[in-house]
Amino acid sequence: MTQKAREKKLVYVSEEIVDAISEITKRRGESITKFVEDVLRQGVRVEGLGCAPESIGDIMEAVQVQRVLGGTFVPLDVLNFMSSPENAAMKDGLEAKWHENGKLYGRYIKERFSDPLDKFKKFLGAMRWDLNEIGYTQNENAISVRCVSTSLSNDGTRLLSEFLRGAMEAMGFRVLKVDCMKGMIIMNLQPAGTR
C-alpha cells in the first residue's frame, strides 16, 4: 500500500448514526472502521453507476418487497410481447393477474409501511417499468396518480394500469376514473370511505 492509501481523515458524523453503526458492528462482529469504509465504498460505487446514494434504501426496500411477495423482474420486451395483439387470447387473463398482483403488493405495502403511497411511488420507480415520471397529488378527498413512460406499449401501459388499480384498491382507495393511453396513466381516486 502506498503512503497516500494509508492516510486517514477525520469526518464528523452525528452521534445517532455512530450509535446505530456501533449496534450493527457489534451484532456482525466487525470493526466500525471496516463497516464505514465498506458502506462508503459502496456509496462511491453507486454514484459511479449514476444512481444517487440516498436512493439505495428505497431500491433495497423495493427489492425486499419483491422477494417477500415472490416477484421477479421481467424484461420490457418480454412484457410487451406477452401483452401484444398476437397474444390476445391471454389478454383478459393477464389483466386479471396484474390486477390481482397489484392488490397483493398494495396490501403488503399498506401493512408494512407508515406512508404507503410514498413507498409505493418509490417501489414503482425502482422496479424497472421504465417510468419517466411517477407522481401523485393529494387533497382532503381525492388523489390523482400519474405515471408516464416513453417506452411502454399501449398494452404494457394497460397492464401497468391494472396493477396500479389493484394496488390502490388494496391500499383503501376507490378508483373514480382512469385515463390510460400509450405510455401514460392518470388515475383519480378517493379514500374508500369518502363520498
Kinemage of the C-alpha trace (Angstrom):
@kinemage 1
@onewidth
@group {chain A} dominant
@subgroup {mainchain}
@vectorlist {calphas} color= white
{ca met a 1} P 0.000 0.000 0.000
{ca thr a 2} L 1.219 3.490 -0.760
{ca gln a 3} L 1.562 6.132 1.941
{ca lys a 4} L -1.376 8.051 0.399
{ca ala a 5} L -3.661 4.995 0.629
{ca arg a 6} L -2.897 4.614 4.339
{ca glu a 7} L -3.615 8.213 5.290
{ca lys a 8} L -6.741 8.709 7.367
{ca lys a 9} L -9.033 11.737 7.549
{ca leu a 10} L -11.352 12.783 10.333
{ca val a 11} L -15.002 13.064 9.354
{ca tyr a 12} L -17.654 14.287 11.764
{ca val a 13} L -20.789 12.158 11.945
{ca ser a 14} L -23.829 12.598 14.176
{ca glu a 15} L -23.870 10.627 17.418
{ca glu a 16} L -27.164 8.980 16.431
{ca ile a 17} L -25.574 7.443 13.331
{ca val a 18} L -22.455 6.352 15.221
{ca asp a 19} L -24.649 4.641 17.844
{ca ala a 20} L -26.638 2.824 15.133
{ca ile a 21} L -23.414 1.744 13.400
{ca ser a 22} L -21.997 0.569 16.715
{ca glu a 23} L -25.020 -1.687 17.284
{ca ile a 24} L -24.725 -3.138 13.777
{ca thr a 25} L -20.989 -3.803 14.062
{ca lys a 26} L -21.387 -5.472 17.467
{ca arg a 27} L -24.022 -7.776 16.003
{ca arg a 28} L -21.845 -8.519 12.980
{ca gly a 29} L -18.629 -8.839 14.932
{ca glu a 30} L -16.637 -6.353 12.884
{ca ser a 31} L -14.992 -3.006 13.490
{ca ile a 32} L -16.739 0.311 12.995
{ca thr a 33} L -13.926 1.402 10.677
{ca lys a 34} L -14.371 -1.616 8.383
{ca phe a 35} L -18.148 -1.164 8.270
{ca val a 36} L -17.922 2.573 7.497
{ca glu a 37} L -15.273 2.055 4.811
{ca asp a 38} L -17.366 -0.722 3.190
{ca val a 39} L -20.504 1.434 3.194
{ca leu a 40} L -18.653 4.448 1.801
{ca arg a 41} L -17.012 2.303 -0.893
{ca gln a 42} L -20.463 1.068 -1.943
{ca gly a 43} L -21.783 4.650 -1.934
{ca val a 44} L -18.995 5.671 -4.327
{ca arg a 45} L -19.787 2.620 -6.475
{ca val a 46} L -23.491 3.504 -6.621
{ca glu a 47} L -22.682 7.113 -7.529
{ca gly a 48} L -20.458 5.789 -10.334
{ca leu a 49} L -23.466 3.901 -11.701
{ca gly a 50} L -25.335 7.193 -11.992
{ca cys a 51} L -27.583 6.497 -9.022
{ca ala a 52} L -27.797 8.791 -6.011
{ca pro a 53} L -26.520 7.086 -2.840
{ca glu a 54} L -29.604 8.293 -0.938
{ca ser a 55} L -31.767 6.106 -3.215
{ca ile a 56} L -30.067 2.881 -2.064
{ca gly a 57} L -32.527 2.372 0.796
{ca asp a 58} L -35.554 2.848 -1.466
{ca ile a 59} L -34.189 0.417 -4.032
{ca met a 60} L -33.371 -2.202 -1.408
{ca glu a 61} L -36.841 -1.856 0.150
{ca ala a 62} L -38.391 -2.417 -3.295
{ca val a 63} L -36.207 -5.486 -3.862
{ca gln a 64} L -37.181 -6.817 -0.427
{ca val a 65} L -40.895 -6.360 -1.220
{ca gln a 66} L -40.315 -8.290 -4.470
{ca arg a 67} L -38.569 -11.110 -2.577
{ca val a 68} L -41.273 -11.364 0.080
{ca leu a 69} L -44.104 -11.409 -2.469
{ca gly a 70} L -42.372 -13.683 -4.980
{ca gly a 71} L -41.918 -11.003 -7.622
{ca thr a 72} L -39.415 -11.137 -10.422
{ca phe a 73} L -38.018 -8.735 -12.964
{ca val a 74} L -39.475 -9.092 -16.437
{ca pro a 75} L -37.611 -7.574 -19.387
{ca leu a 76} L -39.670 -4.880 -21.096
{ca asp a 77} L -39.503 -6.722 -24.435
{ca val a 78} L -40.998 -9.825 -22.791
{ca leu a 79} L -43.772 -7.786 -21.165
{ca asn a 80} L -44.559 -6.087 -24.469
{ca phe a 81} L -44.559 -9.458 -26.278
{ca met a 82} L -46.853 -11.059 -23.680
{ca ser a 83} L -49.290 -8.168 -23.956
{ca ser a 84} L -49.114 -7.802 -27.760
{ca pro a 85} L -52.130 -8.306 -30.045
{ca glu a 86} L -50.639 -11.631 -31.240
{ca asn a 87} L -51.263 -12.964 -27.754
{ca ala a 88} L -54.792 -11.583 -27.473
{ca ala a 89} L -56.075 -14.893 -26.070
{ca met a 90} L -54.097 -14.172 -22.891
{ca lys a 91} L -55.318 -10.558 -22.636
{ca asp a 92} L -58.113 -10.996 -20.089
{ca gly a 93} L -56.105 -13.441 -18.016
{ca leu a 94} L -53.076 -11.148 -17.990
{ca glu a 95} L -55.122 -8.127 -16.942
{ca ala a 96} L -56.727 -10.125 -14.138
{ca lys a 97} L -53.312 -11.386 -12.957
{ca trp a 98} L -51.798 -7.896 -12.942
{ca his a 99} L -54.826 -6.582 -11.032
{ca glu a 100} L -54.654 -9.441 -8.527
{ca asn a 101} L -50.921 -8.931 -8.001
{ca gly a 102} L -51.423 -5.187 -7.630
{ca lys a 103} L -53.806 -5.967 -4.766
{ca leu a 104} L -51.216 -8.234 -3.141
{ca tyr a 105} L -48.482 -5.587 -3.386
{ca gly a 106} L -50.785 -2.788 -2.254
{ca arg a 107} L -51.970 -4.729 0.783
{ca tyr a 108} L -48.432 -5.674 1.786
{ca ile a 109} L -47.132 -2.123 1.376
{ca lys a 110} L -50.091 -0.721 3.321
{ca glu a 111} L -49.441 -3.093 6.224
{ca arg a 112} L -45.647 -2.769 6.170
{ca phe a 113} L -45.027 0.988 5.789
{ca ser a 114} L -46.363 4.049 7.590
{ca asp a 115} L -46.677 6.098 4.364
{ca pro a 116} L -47.829 3.527 1.800
{ca leu a 117} L -48.406 5.999 -1.058
{ca asp a 118} L -44.870 7.336 -0.827
{ca lys a 119} L -43.400 3.830 -0.534
{ca phe a 120} L -45.459 2.610 -3.478
{ca lys a 121} L -44.217 5.543 -5.578
{ca lys a 122} L -40.616 4.661 -4.688
{ca phe a 123} L -41.336 0.982 -5.361
{ca leu a 124} L -42.599 1.750 -8.873
{ca gly a 125} L -39.572 3.921 -9.530
{ca ala a 126} L -37.176 1.167 -8.508
{ca met a 127} L -38.841 -1.774 -10.260
{ca arg a 128} L -37.926 -1.193 -13.932
{ca trp a 129} L -41.190 -0.122 -15.508
{ca asp a 130} L -39.037 2.494 -17.274
{ca leu a 131} L -41.255 5.193 -15.856
{ca asn a 132} L -40.012 8.673 -16.682
{ca glu a 133} L -42.374 10.238 -14.188
{ca ile a 134} L -44.314 8.990 -11.180
{ca gly a 135} L -46.297 11.408 -9.109
{ca tyr a 136} L -49.406 11.950 -7.119
{ca thr a 137} L -51.285 14.934 -5.817
{ca gln a 138} L -53.469 14.662 -2.786
{ca asn a 139} L -56.090 16.866 -1.202
{ca glu a 140} L -58.634 16.126 1.510
{ca asn a 141} L -60.986 13.952 -0.541
{ca ala a 142} L -59.135 12.968 -3.699
{ca ile a 143} L -55.845 11.698 -5.056
{ca ser a 144} L -54.575 11.832 -8.601
{ca val a 145} L -51.831 9.381 -9.591
{ca arg a 146} L -49.776 9.952 -12.737
{ca cys a 147} L -47.321 7.555 -14.418
{ca val a 148} L -45.532 8.388 -17.660
{ca ser a 149} L -43.238 6.139 -19.713
{ca thr a 150} L -41.892 6.820 -23.177
{ca ser a 151} L -41.068 3.136 -23.706
{ca leu a 152} L -44.212 1.236 -22.662
{ca ser a 153} L -46.517 -0.033 -25.398
{ca asn a 154} L -50.292 0.520 -25.307
{ca asp a 155} L -50.777 -2.977 -23.937
{ca gly a 156} L -47.950 -2.678 -21.406
{ca thr a 157} L -49.470 0.589 -20.206
{ca arg a 158} L -52.836 -1.141 -19.804
{ca leu a 159} L -51.273 -3.915 -17.705
{ca leu a 160} L -49.475 -1.394 -15.503
{ca ser a 161} L -52.807 0.410 -15.116
{ca glu a 162} L -54.411 -2.812 -13.823
{ca phe a 163} L -51.519 -3.302 -11.390
{ca leu a 164} L -51.954 0.284 -10.144
{ca arg a 165} L -55.718 -0.142 -9.838
{ca gly a 166} L -55.332 -3.293 -7.751
{ca ala a 167} L -52.665 -1.733 -5.518
{ca met a 168} L -54.706 1.406 -4.894
{ca glu a 169} L -57.824 -0.596 -4.087
{ca ala a 170} L -55.849 -2.691 -1.591
{ca met a 171} L -54.446 0.475 -0.002
{ca gly a 172} L -58.008 1.620 0.673
{ca phe a 173} L -58.859 3.800 -2.329
{ca arg a 174} L -61.817 3.747 -4.673
{ca val a 175} L -60.938 4.305 -8.328
{ca leu a 176} L -63.095 7.078 -9.783
{ca lys a 177} L -61.574 7.439 -13.235
{ca val a 178} L -58.650 6.072 -15.238
{ca asp a 179} L -57.200 7.715 -18.335
{ca cys a 180} L -54.873 5.200 -19.954
{ca met a 181} L -53.094 5.844 -23.239
{ca lys a 182} L -49.770 4.676 -24.648
{ca gly a 183} L -47.166 5.497 -22.031
{ca met a 184} L -49.433 7.496 -19.702
{ca ile a 185} L -51.797 6.649 -16.872
{ca ile a 186} L -53.764 9.190 -14.873
{ca met a 187} L -55.878 7.666 -12.122
{ca asn a 188} L -58.288 9.631 -9.920
{ca leu a 189} L -59.069 8.098 -6.538
{ca gln a 190} L -60.865 8.695 -3.272
{ca pro a 191} L -60.310 7.100 0.118
{ca ala a 192} L -62.800 4.200 0.252
{ca gly a 193} L -64.994 5.733 2.966
{ca thr a 194} L -65.325 9.157 1.233
{ca arg a 195} L -68.333 10.253 -0.775
